[in-house]
Amino acid sequence: MLETTVLMEWLEFAVRWLHLVTAIAWIGSSFYFIALDLGLHAPDDRRQGVSGEAWQVHGGGFYFIQKYMVSPARMPAELTWFKWESYATWISGAAMLILVYWLGSELYLIDPSKAELEPWAAVLISGASLTIGWLVYDRLCKSGLAERPTALMLLLFGLLLAMGWGYNQIFTGRAVLLHLGAFTATIMTANVFFIIIPNQKIVMADLIAGRAPDPKYGKIAKLRSTHNNYLTLPVVFLMLSSHYPLAFASHYNWVIAGLVFLMGVTIRHFFNSHHARKGMPWWTWGATALLFLAAVWLSTKGQDYQSVEAAEARALTPYEQRFAAADGFDDVAALVMGNCSMCHARAPVWEGIGTAPKGVLLETEDDVAAHAKRIFLQAGLTNAMPPPSASYLEPQDRARIVAWFRAAKG
């Protein structure tokens, strides 16, 4: 009989894989259509309603593509919609948020040194905050700023920075960047669900009824699609940021996230300009490099790790107390600290490691209690950790870890 911890780990794996596959599909189609739209040529024979066309070759075949300024003269017999990639990406991402950060709120979401939150309160703040960005952004887009895209994007950038700062006042560093990514992804999917697809359906209804569609609906949808295009790369980084403690375990993680958003803009500007045949703005490479160096510098100026003394002084959470009180804890704590703390430390001593991998600290008994699940899965149930070249655990040592964890779980 498989235990709940193992089943949950595989469930997270399955949902994460689904999220990855759907995200690749969404990003791929988004990048392709933006590049296609920017690279269209004016039609040679000026066919009615056709605003651009392009010949493309891929996979051994030639493709001829046309774009209509508003819509074709009649409804096509078959029409492919690009929407489920976005919806499935958001739904699977929300499932990951629930599985990892909500169900594991005491470990991954709540930071007692910042705010003493009950799990239900942390989850409520997490979920409610994701809607704020869309409501503010949508209001801005529907104001006169829609005709001033640069000003609109600057205001959106300010909103993202403000949310990042706010998240950093209450959540763990890892959760800060993840939530900022989810916050942005919610705006992107809401653009598709509430604006882009409904506007396309309005145009379809006009075609079916024999009316001339209003071009404003296509213009609005294109603006939102362009915004999504510039937000995509930063969201990808933020969703992967849990692997990089130099990015998330810093007092300035929200500023680093802001720099990543700016890097996303400079990178996309280069490719969008290239696809639109407006030249290659090589200055964007230099700007991106400078932004990256600024992020590197900031990451060294404020690690969010408590000192060993502070970690030992703080009160254990109920989650940690359960594992600290379980049979075998003293032996396991000594085992883990003796074999893992050279890397998983506030100041690692293993050559070549600047920060604790994935931000996991294993220097104190409290650290061991806090990371019980990770220790069980990676050093008890499997032999993923520690690396054989760094340290070695005997089979009976791993068995002690498994017995301790299971005793705590009851």
HELIX and SHEET records of a PDB file:
HELIX    1   1 THR A    4  LEU A   38  1                                  35    
HELIX    2   2 TRP A   84  MET A   96  1                                  13    
HELIX    3   3 LEU A   97  TRP A  102  3                                   6    
HELIX    4   4 SER A  105  LEU A  109  3                                   5    
HELIX    5   5 PRO A  119  CYS A  141  1                                  23    
HELIX    6   6 GLY A  144  GLU A  147  5                                   4    
HELIX    7   7 PRO A  149  ASN A  168  1                                  20    
HELIX    8   8 GLY A  173  ALA A  190  1                                  18    
HELIX    9   9 ASN A  191  ILE A  196  3                                   6    
HELIX   10  10 ILE A  197  ALA A  209  1                                  13    
HELIX   11  11 PRO A  215  LEU A  240  1                                  26    
HELIX   12  12 SER A  241  HIS A  243  5                                   3    
HELIX   13  13 PRO A  245  PHE A  248  1                                   4    
HELIX   14  14 ASN A  253  HIS A  275  1                                  23    
HELIX   15  15 TRP A  283  SER A  299  1                                  17    
HELIX   16  16 VAL A  308  ALA A  313  1                                   6    
HELIX   17  17 PRO A  318  ALA A  324  1                                   7    
HELIX   18  18 PHE A  329  CYS A  340  1                                  12    
HELIX   19  19 PRO A  357  GLY A  359  5                                   3    
HELIX   20  20 GLU A  365  ALA A  370  1                                   6    
HELIX   21  21 ALA A  372  ILE A  375  1                                   4    
HELIX   22  22 PHE A  376  LEU A  381  3                                   6    
HELIX   23  23 PRO A  395  LYS A  409  1                                  15    
SHEET    1   A 2 VAL A  50  HIS A  58  0                                        
SHEET    2   A 2 GLY A  61  TYR A  68 -1                                        
END                                                                             
